[in-house]
């Protein structure tokens, strides 16, 4: 791993920790949201980087399984966090919003 990537991983870890601290310290909502969004984007890069590394080591079949599995995690977490906050409508919208276009795409509608 290059020194640049190590630095990026450290920065992403720091952003992730800062997002948690800002959330629980009752910081201004906009600031906490922006830091959390930057941390989430960084974590998405980490997942992408890790998937590439696994692909280089184990081949395209394992990489395909990982990409299809990990590609649905963000939606799963949005629904999970929405339900834990009592936002049932948001969870229902996210669930049906993703599955309906996907069903139409695969069914040819």
WOLIN-V772416 format. One record per backbone hydrogen bond with DSSP energy under -0.5 kcal/mol. NH is the residue of the N-H (numbers start at 1). CO is the residue of the C=O. If there is no record, write none. Layout:
NH|CO  NH|CO
This chain:
6|2  7|3  8|4  9|5  10|6  11|7  12|8  13|9  14|10  15|11  16|12  17|13  18|14  19|15  20|16  21|17  22|18  23|19  24|20  25|21  26|23  27|22  32|28  33|29  34|30  35|31  36|32  37|33  38|34  39|35  40|36  41|37  42|38  43|39  44|40  45|41  46|42  47|43  48|44  49|45  50|46  51|47  52|48  53|49  54|50  55|51  56|52  57|53  58|54  59|55  63|59  64|60  65|61  66|62  67|63  68|64  69|65  70|66  71|67  72|69  73|70  74|70  76|72  77|73  78|74  79|75  80|76  81|77  82|78  83|79  84|80  85|81  86|83  87|82  88|86  91|87  92|88  93|89  94|90  95|91  96|92  97|93  98|94  99|95  100|96  101|97  102|98  103|99  104|100  105|101  106|102  107|103  108|104  109|104
